């Protein structure tokens, strides 16, 4: 299958364009087309969709929308798919029904956890927006199962160090993610975190990591000329 080609000119580059224009299905073209499709999905902004497009599993999957209606539609679609699958053991319907129900419950629980994770990600975004009132973006570095707050930037992509008091940066971007939540100003954290604002062990990076592991994803986009994972503060 990796060598499958259709109407390809000789000695031409194999990429996403070749996949579309020449119907080439070699390994390189299929991989390039899949990566192109993934980049397009990540750049889509579900907030631009009309209300009629929400509440659909396709909007959840193709546009990355995590509103309540789309999340419920995706969970329902997963449940319907699992229930419609033919059982592997026709002689033991009871066991198969239990397995199907367990898979459906797992899919629904995963969707619910992802919805909560997206809400937590929004909380982190709101906190950072108040800590850096003149900033527009916060870069997020994720990898190895960990997500960390990176640099802070203005709308034009310039680095921003945040408020300064007596010649010193109040909330250094390279340190803020590792401070315990209890160290952050209560006027900012209390409305968003409630009793967790007094937590002297958990950090913003830990909260961000928990949300990331539960399925929340930081949108990709440009900060200046750089394409990266970033939280848009305003």
Steps between C-alpha positions, in 0.01 A plus 500: 500500500796737570591492131146563368507787248247628247590726210813642659745684273848351517754647746262739677477566875259290701300714743146610586458667161590178323244318716228742383600575141628159388307272739830355614466270799861420574613510863657847476193659337255344744711615796538853359126527437417376851736757655350778286147404606604494866655848475181634342284353776719656768475844340122494482323727747167347613388836642450625142239232423130589499286358778343250260836321461531425870360193668658270239764230531663623178553845650662338806730288284580727203494840668619406848194663662460404865177682584242307704282422197781370278657300783164333572449430129842333481432288809163395356662415167763287672232323700288438189800368309593256773142378535465451124816291464433130439586283794794263471315228689140457386446216749570715803295816455511583869879519512512698175239747627702555817816558298321744270356690796842516663656641183219754467542607861875535448446715189250718684731533800789597272286763329387637837859510628610685189221751546616563859860527380402765246330695780817477711704623205265798479559567870878506449451737205284733712757505782784584265293772335463672837864453598617647166242768411706636208584163343315326219656153489670247726700228332459148638767233473369144509679170461598194696164501674552847648367844405676819612438872477757656270558857392244782507445722194320812385256504210791584266700202620749687719606342827325641802622465859182621666450759773809657656516629858800683644706398201422128531267276300208402720414176320805372305361288213777242531416445869127560532409147392699343784370722779248334734147626448501646852778742398289664231284801594171386654306778327584321174490134598210489746221578246630232262637230731296536818661300786778378268643851510650405838674189364868527587605191301323519165636735236360654181721266298355203693145619429587553135656153479195335660272668246730404212513135611120494527466599136504880489717637222654844475409654162775552248555834334742779426676710761675757286663292229515182704242221473457335837264380774364808672223623724330810367434728797305773322 
